[in-house]
Amino acid sequence: MKLLGGESAGMSDFEATHWSVVLAAGQPQCPQAHAALAELCRTYWYPLYVFVRRQGTNPEDAQDLVQGFFAKLIEKNFVAAAEPEKGRFRSFLLLALKRYMTNEWDHANREKRGGGREIVSLDEQDTELRYKAEPAEGIPPGKAYERQWALTLLQQVLDRLSAEFATAGKGALFDELKVFLSGEKGGSYADIGRRLGITETAVKVTVHRLRQRYRELLRLEIAKTVSNPEAIEGEIRELFAALS
């Protein structure tokens, strides 16, 4: 299915965009692998920041540490040591960060943020304000990382879907209907139809297509983080389990 010019979620997409690219390339100088890894780093920066902060690290050191980790990850090609059969980028990344924190992070001798090599640009104040809005107690670092991973992927899907509607000149329609993606109680189809000047039936059909496209985009985002298509369904189940 295609909606608003979006791509279908076929497995042909899988071969060109994901963690599998990083794993298969094996060489840090490969432009495709480097671009794929950089994209994944941008996705996982904040979940890893949450994990480090939950360890009791202060905001400045947490930012330095995660930037330094990503710089080392790319420069030293840590990905070459990953085990493809384990298949999950998030699991590999968290394990690699733990090892970095244990073996390589020297607070006394560190240079300015990641050795002066900023991999992901950030607004320090906004990042910490975002962290302070997280649930304060009862979530251990590993669970906080999983939860933020899930929230980040779902937000990326929502942003991508919003952009598709905006490109098609249907931004107002998306703003009215996005509530049906979250499980929250929205207005009636009839009321929404009257506001938008379309029939109740048209609203129902559009909501159905919206949900279909949302599921397609979610699969595509998940596919970027696993090493084979067979792992997608299990990862989606874990995503929602992390939010439960």
RAWORA-V639854 format. One record per residue. N is the residue number from 0. SS is DSSP state (~ for helix, > for strand, _ for the rest). NEAR is the number of other C-alpha atoms within 8 Angstrom. D_FIRST is the distance of its C-alpha to the first C-alpha in Angstrom with 2 decimals. Layout:
BEGIN
n->N ss->SS near->NEAR d_first->D_FIRST
n->N ss->SS near->NEAR d_first->D_FIRST
END
This chain:
BEGIN
n->0 ss->_ near->5 d_first->0.00
n->1 ss->_ near->8 d_first->3.78
n->2 ss->_ near->8 d_first->6.73
n->3 ss->_ near->7 d_first->10.28
n->4 ss->_ near->6 d_first->10.02
n->5 ss->_ near->7 d_first->8.76
n->6 ss->_ near->6 d_first->8.00
n->7 ss->_ near->7 d_first->5.59
n->8 ss->_ near->10 d_first->7.91
n->9 ss->_ near->6 d_first->9.45
n->10 ss->_ near->7 d_first->13.20
n->11 ss->_ near->6 d_first->14.02
n->12 ss->_ near->9 d_first->13.71
n->13 ss->~ near->13 d_first->16.27
n->14 ss->~ near->9 d_first->19.01
n->15 ss->~ near->7 d_first->19.49
n->16 ss->~ near->10 d_first->19.43
n->17 ss->_ near->14 d_first->21.28
n->18 ss->~ near->15 d_first->24.40
n->19 ss->~ near->13 d_first->24.33
n->20 ss->~ near->13 d_first->25.08
n->21 ss->~ near->14 d_first->28.03
n->22 ss->~ near->12 d_first->29.30
n->23 ss->~ near->6 d_first->29.06
n->24 ss->~ near->9 d_first->30.69
n->25 ss->_ near->8 d_first->33.87
n->26 ss->_ near->8 d_first->35.56
n->27 ss->_ near->11 d_first->35.80
n->28 ss->_ near->6 d_first->36.23
n->29 ss->_ near->8 d_first->32.79
n->30 ss->~ near->7 d_first->31.01
n->31 ss->~ near->8 d_first->27.50
n->32 ss->~ near->13 d_first->28.69
n->33 ss->~ near->12 d_first->30.64
n->34 ss->~ near->8 d_first->27.76
n->35 ss->~ near->13 d_first->25.50
n->36 ss->~ near->11 d_first->28.44
n->37 ss->~ near->9 d_first->29.23
n->38 ss->~ near->8 d_first->25.76
n->39 ss->~ near->11 d_first->26.11
n->40 ss->~ near->10 d_first->29.61
n->41 ss->~ near->8 d_first->28.51
n->42 ss->~ near->9 d_first->26.13
n->43 ss->~ near->10 d_first->28.91
n->44 ss->~ near->10 d_first->31.89
n->45 ss->~ near->9 d_first->32.14
n->46 ss->~ near->13 d_first->31.55
n->47 ss->~ near->11 d_first->34.33
n->48 ss->~ near->11 d_first->36.48
n->49 ss->~ near->13 d_first->36.24
n->50 ss->~ near->12 d_first->37.31
n->51 ss->~ near->11 d_first->40.28
n->52 ss->~ near->11 d_first->41.37
n->53 ss->~ near->10 d_first->41.35
n->54 ss->_ near->7 d_first->43.80
n->55 ss->_ near->6 d_first->46.23
n->56 ss->_ near->9 d_first->45.84
n->57 ss->_ near->7 d_first->46.56
n->58 ss->~ near->8 d_first->43.97
n->59 ss->~ near->6 d_first->45.49
n->60 ss->~ near->8 d_first->45.87
n->61 ss->~ near->12 d_first->42.36
n->62 ss->~ near->11 d_first->40.95
n->63 ss->~ near->11 d_first->43.31
n->64 ss->~ near->12 d_first->42.47
n->65 ss->~ near->12 d_first->38.69
n->66 ss->~ near->14 d_first->39.00
n->67 ss->~ near->12 d_first->41.58
n->68 ss->~ near->11 d_first->39.45
n->69 ss->~ near->11 d_first->36.51
n->70 ss->~ near->12 d_first->39.01
n->71 ss->~ near->10 d_first->40.50
n->72 ss->~ near->10 d_first->37.18
n->73 ss->~ near->11 d_first->36.27
n->74 ss->~ near->7 d_first->39.82
n->75 ss->_ near->6 d_first->40.80
n->76 ss->_ near->10 d_first->37.49
n->77 ss->~ near->9 d_first->37.56
n->78 ss->~ near->9 d_first->34.10
n->79 ss->~ near->8 d_first->35.81
n->80 ss->~ near->5 d_first->37.49
n->81 ss->_ near->8 d_first->34.34
n->82 ss->_ near->6 d_first->33.78
n->83 ss->_ near->7 d_first->30.32
n->84 ss->_ near->5 d_first->30.62
n->85 ss->_ near->5 d_first->30.64
n->86 ss->_ near->10 d_first->27.28
n->87 ss->> near->9 d_first->26.96
n->88 ss->~ near->10 d_first->27.61
n->89 ss->~ near->8 d_first->28.67
n->90 ss->~ near->7 d_first->31.29
n->91 ss->~ near->9 d_first->32.61
n->92 ss->~ near->8 d_first->32.84
n->93 ss->~ near->9 d_first->34.75
n->94 ss->~ near->8 d_first->37.14
n->95 ss->~ near->8 d_first->37.76
n->96 ss->~ near->9 d_first->38.51
n->97 ss->~ near->8 d_first->40.95
n->98 ss->~ near->9 d_first->42.74
n->99 ss->~ near->10 d_first->42.92
n->100 ss->~ near->9 d_first->44.40
n->101 ss->~ near->7 d_first->46.92
n->102 ss->~ near->6 d_first->47.98
n->103 ss->_ near->7 d_first->47.37
n->104 ss->_ near->9 d_first->47.35
n->105 ss->_ near->6 d_first->50.90
n->106 ss->_ near->5 d_first->51.37
n->107 ss->_ near->4 d_first->54.84
n->108 ss->_ near->5 d_first->53.97
n->109 ss->_ near->9 d_first->50.42
n->110 ss->_ near->7 d_first->49.85
n->111 ss->~ near->7 d_first->48.07
n->112 ss->~ near->12 d_first->44.43
n->113 ss->~ near->16 d_first->43.19
n->114 ss->~ near->8 d_first->46.17
n->115 ss->~ near->7 d_first->45.29
n->116 ss->_ near->9 d_first->41.89
n->117 ss->_ near->9 d_first->39.28
n->118 ss->_ near->8 d_first->35.91
n->119 ss->_ near->8 d_first->34.00
n->120 ss->_ near->5 d_first->35.36
n->121 ss->_ near->5 d_first->36.00
n->122 ss->_ near->6 d_first->37.89
n->123 ss->~ near->7 d_first->40.40
n->124 ss->~ near->6 d_first->41.21
n->125 ss->~ near->7 d_first->37.64
n->126 ss->~ near->10 d_first->36.81
n->127 ss->~ near->9 d_first->39.77
n->128 ss->~ near->8 d_first->39.19
n->129 ss->~ near->8 d_first->35.69
n->130 ss->~ near->8 d_first->37.30
n->131 ss->~ near->8 d_first->39.93
n->132 ss->_ near->7 d_first->37.32
n->133 ss->_ near->6 d_first->36.23
n->134 ss->_ near->7 d_first->37.79
n->135 ss->_ near->7 d_first->41.37
n->136 ss->_ near->4 d_first->42.49
n->137 ss->_ near->5 d_first->41.53
n->138 ss->_ near->8 d_first->38.70
n->139 ss->_ near->7 d_first->39.90
n->140 ss->~ near->11 d_first->38.71
n->141 ss->~ near->7 d_first->36.37
n->142 ss->~ near->9 d_first->34.66
n->143 ss->~ near->13 d_first->34.51
n->144 ss->~ near->12 d_first->32.77
n->145 ss->~ near->11 d_first->30.14
n->146 ss->~ near->11 d_first->29.64
n->147 ss->~ near->11 d_first->29.32
n->148 ss->~ near->11 d_first->26.88
n->149 ss->~ near->12 d_first->24.59
n->150 ss->~ near->9 d_first->25.15
n->151 ss->~ near->10 d_first->24.60
n->152 ss->~ near->12 d_first->21.18
n->153 ss->~ near->9 d_first->20.06
n->154 ss->~ near->8 d_first->21.57
n->155 ss->~ near->9 d_first->19.82
n->156 ss->~ near->12 d_first->16.39
n->157 ss->~ near->9 d_first->17.70
n->158 ss->~ near->8 d_first->19.18
n->159 ss->~ near->9 d_first->16.13
n->160 ss->~ near->11 d_first->14.13
n->161 ss->~ near->10 d_first->17.31
n->162 ss->~ near->8 d_first->17.57
n->163 ss->~ near->11 d_first->14.22
n->164 ss->~ near->13 d_first->15.45
n->165 ss->~ near->9 d_first->18.89
n->166 ss->~ near->8 d_first->17.93
n->167 ss->_ near->8 d_first->16.44
n->168 ss->_ near->6 d_first->19.72
n->169 ss->_ near->9 d_first->18.46
n->170 ss->~ near->11 d_first->20.31
n->171 ss->~ near->6 d_first->22.41
n->172 ss->~ near->9 d_first->19.53
n->173 ss->~ near->10 d_first->18.23
n->174 ss->~ near->8 d_first->21.85
n->175 ss->~ near->8 d_first->22.21
n->176 ss->~ near->9 d_first->19.15
n->177 ss->_ near->8 d_first->19.10
n->178 ss->~ near->11 d_first->21.83
n->179 ss->~ near->10 d_first->19.49
n->180 ss->~ near->9 d_first->17.92
n->181 ss->~ near->6 d_first->21.42
n->182 ss->_ near->6 d_first->22.66
n->183 ss->_ near->7 d_first->25.37
n->184 ss->_ near->6 d_first->26.59
n->185 ss->_ near->6 d_first->25.32
n->186 ss->_ near->6 d_first->26.69
n->187 ss->_ near->6 d_first->26.09
n->188 ss->~ near->10 d_first->23.23
n->189 ss->~ near->9 d_first->26.05
n->190 ss->~ near->8 d_first->27.75
n->191 ss->~ near->12 d_first->24.70
n->192 ss->~ near->13 d_first->24.03
n->193 ss->~ near->9 d_first->27.66
n->194 ss->~ near->7 d_first->27.59
n->195 ss->~ near->7 d_first->24.61
n->196 ss->_ near->6 d_first->25.77
n->197 ss->_ near->9 d_first->22.85
n->198 ss->_ near->9 d_first->22.91
n->199 ss->~ near->10 d_first->22.54
n->200 ss->~ near->7 d_first->19.91
n->201 ss->~ near->9 d_first->17.85
n->202 ss->~ near->13 d_first->18.30
n->203 ss->~ near->9 d_first->17.19
n->204 ss->~ near->8 d_first->13.92
n->205 ss->~ near->8 d_first->13.31
n->206 ss->~ near->10 d_first->14.41
n->207 ss->~ near->8 d_first->12.08
n->208 ss->~ near->9 d_first->8.99
n->209 ss->~ near->8 d_first->11.09
n->210 ss->~ near->9 d_first->11.72
n->211 ss->~ near->8 d_first->8.25
n->212 ss->~ near->12 d_first->7.80
n->213 ss->~ near->12 d_first->11.37
n->214 ss->~ near->8 d_first->11.02
n->215 ss->~ near->10 d_first->8.62
n->216 ss->~ near->12 d_first->11.24
n->217 ss->~ near->11 d_first->13.99
n->218 ss->~ near->11 d_first->13.27
n->219 ss->~ near->11 d_first->13.37
n->220 ss->~ near->11 d_first->16.58
n->221 ss->~ near->12 d_first->18.07
n->222 ss->~ near->14 d_first->17.46
n->223 ss->_ near->12 d_first->19.72
n->224 ss->_ near->13 d_first->22.53
n->225 ss->> near->15 d_first->22.75
n->226 ss->_ near->15 d_first->23.99
n->227 ss->_ near->10 d_first->21.72
n->228 ss->~ near->9 d_first->18.29
n->229 ss->~ near->5 d_first->20.26
n->230 ss->~ near->10 d_first->21.57
n->231 ss->~ near->12 d_first->18.41
n->232 ss->~ near->7 d_first->18.59
n->233 ss->~ near->7 d_first->22.31
n->234 ss->~ near->9 d_first->22.05
n->235 ss->~ near->10 d_first->19.74
n->236 ss->~ near->8 d_first->22.42
n->237 ss->~ near->8 d_first->25.09
n->238 ss->~ near->12 d_first->23.48
n->239 ss->~ near->9 d_first->23.74
n->240 ss->~ near->7 d_first->27.11
n->241 ss->~ near->10 d_first->28.35
n->242 ss->~ near->8 d_first->27.79
n->243 ss->_ near->4 d_first->29.45
END
